[in-house]
Amino acid sequence: MTPDDRKLVEDVLGNVPGAFERLVREYQGLCWHIIQRMVRQPEDTRELCQEAFLRVHQCLHQYRGESALKSWIGQVAYSVAKRHLEKRRIAIADSGDDEDGLSLLDQVSDGFDLEGACADAEIAAGLHEEIEALPPLQRTLLTLYHLDEVPIVEIARITGLAEGTIKSHLFRSRARLRERLQARMGAIA
């Protein structure tokens, strides 16, 4: 835990005026991004973000500082979104995806340059459409890793998934995107 995080947590727990509002301002973007990527419904996202910060407020005394505050809050947001999808019986991953982290995949990189695929506006639009078509878990992992540049170890803390499972999801998601973009554009993506 950074000294700034420690001070913020102490202030919130000590009921210092404005401390919780500072915490919300600091982490609302992360919370919104995780939940929005999972549920994709703006009205649900707003409610679930409020629920996530309510849980953060109620459970902050349980935060032990073993990981970054950002990771802990991301974990709360992820679990709120995941429960919401489970209640609605929405699958969060493709049924063929492995959740045990025992994938033979050892590396994240498969040679596919996701950012490079965005160079052309038409390809970028197609890529964003295809990302939105991914199941919630893959969409969230892909955007956290490639767009938000969150390291795999932090994504593992947020989601509770094994690093190997995350790497496997990333590999499969990129393969799926590459295949769909090639079919869509008729060119190598």
Disulfide bonds with the S-S distance in Angstrom:
none
